[in-house]
Amino acid sequence: MFKLAIAVLIMLIGSAICSGTETALLSVPILKARQLAQSRNPRALALLSIRQKVTRPIATIVILNNLFNIVGSIVIGSLAAEVFGDALLGVFSGILTFLVIVFAEILPKTLAEQHAQRIALFMAMPVKALTWVMTPFVMLLEHITAPFTRGRRLPTTNETEIKLLASIGYQEGIIEEDEAEMIRRVFRLNDIKASHIMTPRVELTYLPGQVAIAQLKDDILASPHSRILLIEDDIDHVQGVALKDDLLTALIEHQGDQPAHTLKRDVRFIAESERADKLLQEFQTNREHIAVVVDEFGGVSGVVTLEDILEELTGEIVDETDVNVDLQALARQRRKRLLQAKGFGDLPSPEEP
């Protein structure tokens, strides 16, 4: 009877350790393992090594688990037949099955899932050592199962998962609401086109480049923008852009008799379909702050600035000189009033972002 009890105990403990270790290792995300490994702790490094190539460690654990269950069942069955005889052997088998399900599967896996990180770190080095010892046998099994397990390696994470984690982090109080919102806005940036965030042509400030700066004094002073477009005959023929500071400096230094285009700077022309994330990179690389948006026929649709893109990440940026917060919305309202005045009624507005 004593031998039987010891055999049952060994089988239950061994199977429980294997089941709990397997659950704990698989419950620690690989991103968490990478974070832990930054401490250079040997256990954390071993855990990261296991999570990066988890197939062999898990195969090792599964083999050991089955050895405990199969060999243990054979030994326990023979001992139980001697102790209980054929009459009570069926009852004993039923009780043993219940014990295995509860104490070797359900309970250890539940506890391991609740304390995954601690158990995974504790068992990482023993599992790695056992995997090395059983490498030849595991490699044989890999060779047998290879035709059924080949496939494309899945990415560690994706955009949807990161946005979901940001929402969960906010709900659980880990990150602030503005941080979660900014993360979501970052992923929306590549879906936003220049036409969605540009300042429409009806709201642009522009000056004729061939006219003397002194004659443009009132328009320069009235402009709320730090960069002003310089044009030739009309808005569809843009020469470049001039800084308001440069124009005012020329007036102060009594150089107002020179044409405005002498102070022009080159400006980039982009299509309406240009993506905001790509445009942000171009602004950073070329140290630019403004670009002219043109339509499919080459006509000027508006301008987009670095501030317009940043507002998609942070929300509206308004300073003390801004009269209107949203120039895009203002342009749509003016267009609607103009169409109504011409008797067109409620025509659909241009596409909104």
C-alpha positions as YAML, in Angstrom:
chain: A
units: angstrom
residues:
- id: 1
  name: MET
  ca: [0.00, 0.00, 0.00]
- id: 2
  name: PHE
  ca: [2.87, 2.39, 0.82]
- id: 3
  name: LYS
  ca: [4.50, 1.76, -2.57]
- id: 4
  name: LEU
  ca: [1.20, 2.45, -4.31]
- id: 5
  name: ALA
  ca: [0.75, 5.75, -2.46]
- id: 6
  name: ILE
  ca: [4.31, 6.84, -3.33]
- id: 7
  name: ALA
  ca: [3.79, 5.93, -7.01]
- id: 8
  name: VAL
  ca: [0.52, 7.89, -7.17]
- id: 9
  name: LEU
  ca: [2.14, 10.88, -5.47]
- id: 10
  name: ILE
  ca: [5.14, 10.87, -7.83]
- id: 11
  name: MET
  ca: [2.90, 10.66, -10.90]
- id: 12
  name: LEU
  ca: [0.62, 13.49, -9.73]
- id: 13
  name: ILE
  ca: [3.47, 15.80, -8.72]
- id: 14
  name: GLY
  ca: [5.49, 15.14, -11.88]
- id: 15
  name: SER
  ca: [2.50, 15.61, -14.16]
- id: 16
  name: ALA
  ca: [1.41, 18.75, -12.27]
- id: 17
  name: ILE
  ca: [4.88, 20.32, -12.60]
- id: 18
  name: CYS
  ca: [4.94, 19.60, -16.34]
- id: 19
  name: SER
  ca: [1.41, 20.93, -16.91]
- id: 20
  name: GLY
  ca: [2.00, 24.06, -14.84]
- id: 21
  name: THR
  ca: [5.37, 24.78, -16.46]
- id: 22
  name: GLU
  ca: [3.94, 24.46, -19.95]
- id: 23
  name: THR
  ca: [1.07, 26.83, -19.13]
- id: 24
  name: ALA
  ca: [3.34, 29.37, -17.44]
- id: 25
  name: LEU
  ca: [5.83, 29.49, -20.32]
- id: 26
  name: LEU
  ca: [3.09, 29.94, -22.90]
- id: 27
  name: SER
  ca: [1.28, 32.55, -20.78]
- id: 28
  name: VAL
  ca: [4.23, 34.97, -20.77]
- id: 29
  name: PRO
  ca: [4.04, 37.05, -24.00]
- id: 30
  name: ILE
  ca: [7.26, 37.26, -25.96]
- id: 31
  name: LEU
  ca: [7.19, 41.07, -25.63]
- id: 32
  name: LYS
  ca: [7.12, 40.68, -21.84]
- id: 33
  name: ALA
  ca: [10.01, 38.20, -22.05]
- id: 34
  name: ARG
  ca: [12.02, 40.75, -24.05]
- id: 35
  name: GLN
  ca: [11.28, 43.41, -21.45]
- id: 36
  name: LEU
  ca: [12.42, 41.13, -18.62]
- id: 37
  name: ALA
  ca: [15.57, 40.17, -20.54]
- id: 38
  name: GLN
  ca: [16.71, 43.80, -20.57]
- id: 39
  name: SER
  ca: [17.73, 43.31, -16.92]
- id: 40
  name: ARG
  ca: [20.31, 40.73, -18.15]
- id: 41
  name: ASN
  ca: [19.14, 38.34, -15.42]
- id: 42
  name: PRO
  ca: [20.14, 34.75, -16.37]
- id: 43
  name: ARG
  ca: [16.63, 33.43, -15.71]
- id: 44
  name: ALA
  ca: [15.08, 36.19, -17.81]
- id: 45
  name: LEU
  ca: [17.55, 35.51, -20.63]
- id: 46
  name: ALA
  ca: [16.72, 31.81, -20.47]
- id: 47
  name: LEU
  ca: [13.01, 32.62, -20.58]
- id: 48
  name: LEU
  ca: [13.49, 34.83, -23.64]
- id: 49
  name: SER
  ca: [15.48, 32.08, -25.36]
- id: 50
  name: ILE
  ca: [12.63, 29.63, -24.69]
- id: 51
  name: ARG
  ca: [9.91, 32.02, -25.91]
- id: 52
  name: GLN
  ca: [11.80, 32.83, -29.10]
- id: 53
  name: LYS
  ca: [12.10, 29.12, -29.97]
- id: 54
  name: VAL
  ca: [9.35, 27.54, -27.93]
- id: 55
  name: THR
  ca: [8.82, 24.39, -29.99]
- id: 56
  name: ARG
  ca: [11.61, 22.26, -28.50]
- id: 57
  name: PRO
  ca: [11.07, 23.27, -24.85]
- id: 58
  name: ILE
  ca: [7.35, 22.54, -25.10]
- id: 59
  name: ALA
  ca: [8.05, 19.23, -26.83]
- id: 60
  name: THR
  ca: [10.41, 18.32, -23.98]
- id: 61
  name: ILE
  ca: [7.77, 19.16, -21.37]
- id: 62
  name: VAL
  ca: [5.07, 17.22, -23.22]
- id: 63
  name: ILE
  ca: [7.33, 14.16, -23.49]
- id: 64
  name: LEU
  ca: [8.07, 14.25, -19.74]
- id: 65
  name: ASN
  ca: [4.42, 14.76, -18.92]
- id: 66
  name: ASN
  ca: [3.39, 11.76, -20.97]
- id: 67
  name: LEU
  ca: [6.15, 9.65, -19.43]
- id: 68
  name: PHE
  ca: [4.81, 10.45, -15.96]
- id: 69
  name: ASN
  ca: [1.25, 9.68, -17.02]
- id: 70
  name: ILE
  ca: [1.85, 6.55, -19.12]
- id: 71
  name: VAL
  ca: [4.66, 4.91, -17.15]
- id: 72
  name: GLY
  ca: [3.05, 5.95, -13.88]
- id: 73
  name: SER
  ca: [-0.27, 4.44, -14.93]
- id: 74
  name: ILE
  ca: [1.39, 1.14, -15.82]
- id: 75
  name: VAL
  ca: [3.29, 0.93, -12.52]
- id: 76
  name: ILE
  ca: [0.33, 2.09, -10.47]
- id: 77
  name: GLY
  ca: [-1.97, -0.36, -12.26]
- id: 78
  name: SER
  ca: [0.22, -3.31, -11.42]
- id: 79
  name: LEU
  ca: [0.58, -2.23, -7.79]
- id: 80
  name: ALA
  ca: [-3.15, -1.55, -7.45]
- id: 81
  name: ALA
  ca: [-3.99, -5.03, -8.82]
- id: 82
  name: GLU
  ca: [-1.87, -6.55, -6.08]
- id: 83
  name: VAL
  ca: [-3.38, -4.39, -3.34]
- id: 84
  name: PHE
  ca: [-7.06, -4.25, -4.30]
- id: 85
  name: GLY
  ca: [-7.48, -7.17, -6.60]
- id: 86
  name: ASP
  ca: [-9.71, -7.20, -9.67]
- id: 87
  name: ALA
  ca: [-12.86, -6.31, -7.70]
- id: 88
  name: LEU
  ca: [-11.82, -2.80, -6.63]
- id: 89
  name: LEU
  ca: [-9.39, -2.05, -9.48]
- id: 90
  name: GLY
  ca: [-12.09, -0.28, -11.52]
- id: 91
  name: VAL
  ca: [-13.06, 1.92, -8.57]
- id: 92
  name: PHE
  ca: [-9.42, 2.79, -7.92]
- id: 93
  name: SER
  ca: [-8.90, 3.66, -11.61]
- id: 94
  name: GLY
  ca: [-11.87, 6.04, -11.50]
- id: 95
  name: ILE
  ca: [-10.55, 7.76, -8.39]
- id: 96
  name: LEU
  ca: [-7.06, 8.01, -9.93]
- id: 97
  name: THR
  ca: [-8.47, 9.54, -13.11]
- id: 98
  name: PHE
  ca: [-10.29, 12.15, -11.04]
- id: 99
  name: LEU
  ca: [-7.11, 12.97, -9.12]
- id: 100
  name: VAL
  ca: [-5.12, 13.34, -12.35]
- id: 101
  name: ILE
  ca: [-7.71, 15.66, -13.90]
- id: 102
  name: VAL
  ca: [-7.98, 17.89, -10.83]
- id: 103
  name: PHE
  ca: [-4.48, 17.87, -9.29]
- id: 104
  name: ALA
  ca: [-2.32, 17.18, -12.35]
- id: 105
  name: GLU
  ca: [-4.16, 19.27, -14.96]
- id: 106
  name: ILE
  ca: [-6.82, 21.78, -13.87]
- id: 107
  name: LEU
  ca: [-5.31, 23.04, -10.61]
- id: 108
  name: PRO
  ca: [-1.65, 23.42, -11.72]
- id: 109
  name: LYS
  ca: [-2.63, 25.05, -15.03]
- id: 110
  name: THR
  ca: [-4.95, 27.50, -13.27]
- id: 111
  name: LEU
  ca: [-2.32, 28.46, -10.71]
- id: 112
  name: ALA
  ca: [0.36, 28.69, -13.40]
- id: 113
  name: GLU
  ca: [-1.76, 31.05, -15.45]
- id: 114
  name: GLN
  ca: [-2.29, 33.29, -12.41]
- id: 115
  name: HIS
  ca: [1.42, 33.35, -11.51]
- id: 116
  name: ALA
  ca: [2.83, 32.86, -14.99]
- id: 117
  name: GLN
  ca: [5.77, 35.26, -14.85]
- id: 118
  name: ARG
  ca: [7.10, 34.04, -11.50]
- id: 119
  name: ILE
  ca: [6.81, 30.35, -12.39]
- id: 120
  name: ALA
  ca: [8.20, 30.84, -15.89]
- id: 121
  name: LEU
  ca: [11.30, 32.61, -14.55]
- id: 122
  name: PHE
  ca: [11.79, 29.91, -11.89]
- id: 123
  name: MET
  ca: [11.49, 27.04, -14.36]
- id: 124
  name: ALA
  ca: [13.24, 28.63, -17.35]
- id: 125
  name: MET
  ca: [16.74, 27.36, -16.63]
- id: 126
  name: PRO
  ca: [15.71, 23.78, -15.68]
- id: 127
  name: VAL
  ca: [13.59, 23.56, -18.82]
- id: 128
  name: LYS
  ca: [16.44, 24.83, -20.97]
- id: 129
  name: ALA
  ca: [18.78, 22.23, -19.44]
- id: 130
  name: LEU
  ca: [16.28, 19.39, -19.98]
- id: 131
  name: THR
  ca: [15.73, 20.56, -23.55]
- id: 132
  name: TRP
  ca: [19.47, 20.34, -24.21]
- id: 133
  name: VAL
  ca: [19.60, 16.83, -22.73]
- id: 134
  name: MET
  ca: [16.66, 15.63, -24.82]
- id: 135
  name: THR
  ca: [17.66, 17.44, -28.01]
- id: 136
  name: PRO
  ca: [18.36, 14.28, -30.09]
- id: 137
  name: PHE
  ca: [14.96, 12.77, -29.30]
- id: 138
  name: VAL
  ca: [13.17, 16.10, -29.82]
- id: 139
  name: MET
  ca: [14.92, 16.60, -33.17]
- id: 140
  name: LEU
  ca: [13.71, 13.18, -34.27]
- id: 141
  name: LEU
  ca: [10.13, 14.15, -33.41]
- id: 142
  name: GLU
  ca: [10.57, 17.49, -35.24]
- id: 143
  name: HIS
  ca: [11.71, 15.64, -38.34]
- id: 144
  name: ILE
  ca: [8.63, 13.42, -38.20]
- id: 145
  name: THR
  ca: [6.18, 16.30, -37.66]
- id: 146
  name: ALA
  ca: [7.91, 18.84, -39.99]
- id: 147
  name: PRO
  ca: [5.62, 18.18, -43.01]
- id: 148
  name: PHE
  ca: [2.59, 19.09, -40.89]
- id: 149
  name: THR
  ca: [3.98, 22.14, -39.08]
- id: 150
  name: ARG
  ca: [5.57, 24.16, -41.86]
- id: 151
  name: GLY
  ca: [4.06, 27.58, -42.40]
- id: 152
  name: ARG
  ca: [4.64, 31.30, -42.39]
- id: 153
  name: ARG
  ca: [5.88, 32.70, -39.10]
- id: 154
  name: LEU
  ca: [3.32, 35.05, -37.61]
- id: 155
  name: PRO
  ca: [4.39, 38.55, -36.48]
- id: 156
  name: THR
  ca: [4.88, 39.21, -32.78]
- id: 157
  name: THR
  ca: [2.10, 41.80, -32.78]
- id: 158
  name: ASN
  ca: [0.07, 43.97, -35.16]
- id: 159
  name: GLU
  ca: [-1.58, 47.37, -35.37]
- id: 160
  name: THR
  ca: [-4.97, 46.16, -34.11]
- id: 161
  name: GLU
  ca: [-3.43, 44.51, -31.06]
- id: 162
  name: ILE
  ca: [-1.42, 47.60, -30.13]
- id: 163
  name: LYS
  ca: [-4.53, 49.82, -30.35]
- id: 164
  name: LEU
  ca: [-6.47, 47.29, -28.25]
- id: 165
  name: LEU
  ca: [-3.70, 47.23, -25.65]
- id: 166
  name: ALA
  ca: [-3.81, 51.02, -25.51]
- id: 167
  name: SER
  ca: [-7.57, 50.93, -24.85]
- id: 168
  name: ILE
  ca: [-7.20, 48.24, -22.20]
- id: 169
  name: GLY
  ca: [-4.33, 50.16, -20.61]
- id: 170
  name: TYR
  ca: [-6.53, 53.25, -20.33]
- id: 171
  name: GLN
  ca: [-9.49, 51.27, -18.94]
- id: 172
  name: GLU
  ca: [-7.25, 49.69, -16.28]
- id: 173
  name: GLY
  ca: [-5.63, 53.01, -15.38]
- id: 174
  name: ILE
  ca: [-2.16, 52.07, -16.63]
- id: 175
  name: ILE
  ca: [-1.95, 54.92, -19.16]
- id: 176
  name: GLU
  ca: [-3.75, 58.25, -19.39]
- id: 177
  name: GLU
  ca: [-6.65, 58.93, -21.72]
- id: 178
  name: ASP
  ca: [-4.63, 61.43, -23.79]
- id: 179
  name: GLU
  ca: [-1.83, 58.87, -24.20]
- id: 180
  name: ALA
  ca: [-4.24, 56.20, -25.45]
- id: 181
  name: GLU
  ca: [-5.87, 58.68, -27.83]
- id: 182
  name: MET
  ca: [-2.50, 59.76, -29.24]
- id: 183
  name: ILE
  ca: [-1.56, 56.12, -29.90]
- id: 184
  name: ARG
  ca: [-4.79, 55.66, -31.84]
- id: 185
  name: ARG
  ca: [-4.17, 58.90, -33.76]
- id: 186
  name: VAL
  ca: [-0.67, 57.75, -34.76]
- id: 187
  name: PHE
  ca: [-2.10, 54.69, -36.48]
- id: 188
  name: ARG
  ca: [-4.72, 56.81, -38.25]
- id: 189
  name: LEU
  ca: [-2.08, 59.11, -39.70]
- id: 190
  name: ASN
  ca: [-1.31, 56.89, -42.71]
- id: 191
  name: ASP
  ca: [-5.02, 56.89, -43.63]
- id: 192
  name: ILE
  ca: [-5.23, 60.69, -43.80]
- id: 193
  name: LYS
  ca: [-4.58, 62.44, -47.11]
- id: 194
  name: ALA
  ca: [-3.32, 65.96, -47.71]
- id: 195
  name: SER
  ca: [-6.75, 66.97, -49.04]
- id: 196
  name: HIS
  ca: [-8.28, 66.16, -45.65]
- id: 197
  name: ILE
  ca: [-6.06, 68.43, -43.57]
- id: 198
  name: MET
  ca: [-5.07, 71.23, -45.96]
- id: 199
  name: THR
  ca: [-6.14, 74.84, -45.61]
- id: 200
  name: PRO
  ca: [-8.44, 75.37, -48.65]
- id: 201
  name: ARG
  ca: [-7.49, 77.91, -51.31]
- id: 202
  name: VAL
  ca: [-10.36, 80.23, -50.30]
- id: 203
  name: GLU
  ca: [-8.63, 80.75, -46.94]
- id: 204
  name: LEU
  ca: [-5.10, 81.26, -48.28]
- id: 205
  name: THR
  ca: [-3.10, 84.45, -47.92]
- id: 206
  name: TYR
  ca: [-1.09, 85.22, -51.03]
- id: 207
  name: LEU
  ca: [0.67, 88.18, -52.58]
- id: 208
  name: PRO
  ca: [1.67, 89.06, -56.16]
- id: 209
  name: GLY
  ca: [5.38, 88.39, -56.34]
- id: 210
  name: GLN
  ca: [6.17, 91.11, -58.90]
- id: 211
  name: VAL
  ca: [4.72, 93.95, -56.77]
- id: 212
  name: ALA
  ca: [6.98, 96.03, -54.54]
- id: 213
  name: ILE
  ca: [6.97, 95.06, -50.87]
- id: 214
  name: ALA
  ca: [6.05, 98.58, -49.80]
- id: 215
  name: GLN
  ca: [2.84, 98.45, -51.82]
- id: 216
  name: LEU
  ca: [1.91, 95.19, -50.05]
- id: 217
  name: LYS
  ca: [2.45, 96.58, -46.55]
- id: 218
  name: ASP
  ca: [-1.20, 96.49, -45.47]
- id: 219
  name: ASP
  ca: [-1.72, 92.94, -46.74]
- id: 220
  name: ILE
  ca: [1.47, 91.78, -45.03]
- id: 221
  name: LEU
  ca: [0.48, 93.30, -41.71]
- id: 222
  name: ALA
  ca: [-3.05, 91.88, -41.95]
- id: 223
  name: SER
  ca: [-1.91, 88.33, -42.69]
- id: 224
  name: PRO
  ca: [-2.32, 85.94, -39.72]
- id: 225
  name: HIS
  ca: [0.18, 83.52, -41.26]
- id: 226
  name: SER
  ca: [3.95, 83.39, -40.77]
- id: 227
  name: ARG
  ca: [4.43, 82.10, -44.33]
- id: 228
  name: ILE
  ca: [2.75, 83.80, -47.29]
- id: 229
  name: LEU
  ca: [2.44, 82.44, -50.82]
- id: 230
  name: LEU
  ca: [3.83, 84.50, -53.67]
- id: 231
  name: ILE
  ca: [2.00, 84.14, -56.99]
- id: 232
  name: GLU
  ca: [2.32, 85.36, -60.56]
- id: 233
  name: ASP
  ca: [-0.97, 86.19, -62.30]
- id: 234
  name: ASP
  ca: [-3.30, 84.04, -60.19]
- id: 235
  name: ILE
  ca: [-3.33, 81.58, -57.32]
- id: 236
  name: ASP
  ca: [-2.77, 78.63, -59.66]
- id: 237
  name: HIS
  ca: [0.71, 79.95, -60.53]
- id: 238
  name: VAL
  ca: [2.65, 79.90, -57.28]
- id: 239
  name: GLN
  ca: [6.20, 81.28, -57.38]
- id: 240
  name: GLY
  ca: [7.19, 80.23, -53.87]
- id: 241
  name: VAL
  ca: [6.67, 81.26, -50.27]
- id: 242
  name: ALA
  ca: [7.97, 84.23, -48.28]
- id: 243
  name: LEU
  ca: [8.38, 84.50, -44.54]
- id: 244
  name: LYS
  ca: [6.35, 87.29, -43.01]
- id: 245
  name: ASP
  ca: [9.35, 88.17, -40.84]
- id: 246
  name: ASP
  ca: [11.54, 88.65, -43.94]
- id: 247
  name: LEU
  ca: [8.96, 90.92, -45.55]
- id: 248
  name: LEU
  ca: [8.58, 93.03, -42.40]
- id: 249
  name: THR
  ca: [12.35, 93.23, -42.01]
- id: 250
  name: ALA
  ca: [12.62, 94.55, -45.58]
- id: 251
  name: LEU
  ca: [10.07, 97.25, -44.76]
- id: 252
  name: ILE
  ca: [11.87, 98.25, -41.57]
- id: 253
  name: GLU
  ca: [15.25, 98.41, -43.33]
- id: 254
  name: HIS
  ca: [13.77, 100.62, -46.08]
- id: 255
  name: GLN
  ca: [14.06, 97.94, -48.77]
- id: 256
  name: GLY
  ca: [10.38, 98.02, -49.65]
- id: 257
  name: ASP
  ca: [11.01, 99.09, -53.23]
- id: 258
  name: GLN
  ca: [12.18, 95.60, -54.23]
- id: 259
  name: PRO
  ca: [9.67, 93.07, -55.60]
- id: 260
  name: ALA
  ca: [8.31, 90.54, -53.09]
- id: 261
  name: HIS
  ca: [9.63, 87.61, -55.12]
- id: 262
  name: THR
  ca: [13.22, 88.61, -54.25]
- id: 263
  name: LEU
  ca: [12.53, 87.14, -50.80]
- id: 264
  name: LYS
  ca: [10.82, 84.00, -52.02]
- id: 265
  name: ARG
  ca: [11.78, 80.53, -50.88]
- id: 266
  name: ASP
  ca: [11.15, 77.33, -52.78]
- id: 267
  name: VAL
  ca: [7.99, 75.48, -51.86]
- id: 268
  name: ARG
  ca: [7.08, 71.85, -52.36]
- id: 269
  name: PHE
  ca: [4.09, 70.86, -54.51]
- id: 270
  name: ILE
  ca: [2.24, 67.70, -53.53]
- id: 271
  name: ALA
  ca: [-0.82, 65.80, -54.73]
- id: 272
  name: GLU
  ca: [-4.10, 65.76, -52.83]
- id: 273
  name: SER
  ca: [-3.60, 62.03, -52.24]
- id: 274
  name: GLU
  ca: [-0.28, 62.45, -50.40]
- id: 275
  name: ARG
  ca: [-0.39, 60.57, -47.08]
- id: 276
  name: ALA
  ca: [0.07, 62.57, -43.91]
- id: 277
  name: ASP
  ca: [2.65, 60.20, -42.37]
- id: 278
  name: LYS
  ca: [4.82, 60.33, -45.50]
- id: 279
  name: LEU
  ca: [4.49, 64.12, -45.68]
- id: 280
  name: LEU
  ca: [5.56, 64.42, -42.03]
- id: 281
  name: GLN
  ca: [8.75, 62.50, -42.81]
- id: 282
  name: GLU
  ca: [9.43, 64.74, -45.81]
- id: 283
  name: PHE
  ca: [8.95, 67.87, -43.69]
- id: 284
  name: GLN
  ca: [11.40, 66.54, -41.11]
- id: 285
  name: THR
  ca: [13.98, 65.41, -43.68]
- id: 286
  name: ASN
  ca: [13.91, 68.62, -45.74]
- id: 287
  name: ARG
  ca: [13.37, 70.99, -42.79]
- id: 288
  name: GLU
  ca: [10.20, 72.37, -44.36]
- id: 289
  name: HIS
  ca: [6.99, 73.62, -42.80]
- id: 290
  name: ILE
  ca: [4.61, 74.11, -45.72]
- id: 291
  name: ALA
  ca: [3.63, 72.49, -49.02]
- id: 292
  name: VAL
  ca: [1.21, 73.50, -51.77]
- id: 293
  name: VAL
  ca: [-1.49, 70.95, -52.57]
- id: 294
  name: VAL
  ca: [-2.47, 70.68, -56.23]
- id: 295
  name: ASP
  ca: [-5.35, 68.79, -57.82]
- id: 296
  name: GLU
  ca: [-5.24, 66.39, -60.76]
- id: 297
  name: PHE
  ca: [-5.29, 69.29, -63.23]
- id: 298
  name: GLY
  ca: [-2.40, 71.14, -61.59]
- id: 299
  name: GLY
  ca: [-4.56, 73.79, -59.96]
- id: 300
  name: VAL
  ca: [-3.91, 74.83, -56.36]
- id: 301
  name: SER
  ca: [-6.30, 73.18, -53.88]
- id: 302
  name: GLY
  ca: [-4.76, 74.61, -50.74]
- id: 303
  name: VAL
  ca: [-1.70, 74.34, -48.53]
- id: 304
  name: VAL
  ca: [-0.76, 71.91, -45.79]
- id: 305
  name: THR
  ca: [1.64, 72.75, -42.99]
- id: 306
  name: LEU
  ca: [3.59, 70.86, -40.37]
- id: 307
  name: GLU
  ca: [1.13, 72.18, -37.80]
- id: 308
  name: ASP
  ca: [-1.79, 70.65, -39.72]
- id: 309
  name: ILE
  ca: [-0.19, 67.21, -39.43]
- id: 310
  name: LEU
  ca: [0.72, 67.63, -35.77]
- id: 311
  name: GLU
  ca: [-2.88, 68.61, -35.05]
- id: 312
  name: GLU
  ca: [-3.93, 65.15, -36.25]
- id: 313
  name: LEU
  ca: [-1.83, 63.75, -33.40]
- id: 314
  name: THR
  ca: [-2.56, 66.27, -30.67]
- id: 315
  name: GLY
  ca: [-5.86, 67.91, -31.63]
- id: 316
  name: GLU
  ca: [-6.33, 71.53, -32.68]
- id: 317
  name: ILE
  ca: [-3.38, 73.83, -31.91]
- id: 318
  name: VAL
  ca: [-4.64, 77.39, -31.43]
- id: 319
  name: ASP
  ca: [-2.55, 80.43, -30.51]
- id: 320
  name: GLU
  ca: [-3.49, 83.99, -29.66]
- id: 321
  name: THR
  ca: [-3.41, 85.08, -33.32]
- id: 322
  name: ASP
  ca: [-5.86, 82.46, -34.62]
- id: 323
  name: VAL
  ca: [-9.26, 83.94, -35.40]
- id: 324
  name: ASN
  ca: [-10.75, 80.70, -36.72]
- id: 325
  name: VAL
  ca: [-9.91, 77.36, -35.15]
- id: 326
  name: ASP
  ca: [-10.78, 75.11, -38.10]
- id: 327
  name: LEU
  ca: [-10.20, 76.73, -41.50]
- id: 328
  name: GLN
  ca: [-11.35, 73.57, -43.32]
- id: 329
  name: ALA
  ca: [-14.75, 73.74, -41.63]
- id: 330
  name: LEU
  ca: [-14.96, 77.48, -42.32]
- id: 331
  name: ALA
  ca: [-14.28, 76.90, -46.02]
- id: 332
  name: ARG
  ca: [-17.06, 74.29, -46.21]
- id: 333
  name: GLN
  ca: [-19.51, 76.70, -44.59]
- id: 334
  name: ARG
  ca: [-18.62, 79.46, -47.05]
- id: 335
  name: ARG
  ca: [-19.03, 77.11, -49.99]
- id: 336
  name: LYS
  ca: [-22.46, 76.06, -48.75]
- id: 337
  name: ARG
  ca: [-23.60, 79.68, -48.35]
- id: 338
  name: LEU
  ca: [-22.28, 80.52, -51.82]
- id: 339
  name: LEU
  ca: [-24.17, 77.63, -53.42]
- id: 340
  name: GLN
  ca: [-27.37, 78.56, -51.60]
- id: 341
  name: ALA
  ca: [-27.02, 82.16, -52.76]
- id: 342
  name: LYS
  ca: [-26.74, 80.92, -56.33]
- id: 343
  name: GLY
  ca: [-29.91, 78.85, -55.91]
- id: 344
  name: PHE
  ca: [-28.37, 75.38, -55.86]
- id: 345
  name: GLY
  ca: [-29.94, 74.48, -52.52]
- id: 346
  name: ASP
  ca: [-28.37, 71.79, -50.29]
- id: 347
  name: LEU
  ca: [-25.73, 70.22, -52.50]
- id: 348
  name: PRO
  ca: [-23.41, 67.63, -50.97]
- id: 349
  name: SER
  ca: [-20.26, 69.02, -49.38]
- id: 350
  name: PRO
  ca: [-16.81, 67.93, -50.48]
- id: 351
  name: GLU
  ca: [-15.45, 64.76, -48.94]
- id: 352
  name: GLU
  ca: [-14.54, 65.18, -45.28]
- id: 353
  name: PRO
  ca: [-11.83, 63.19, -43.47]
...
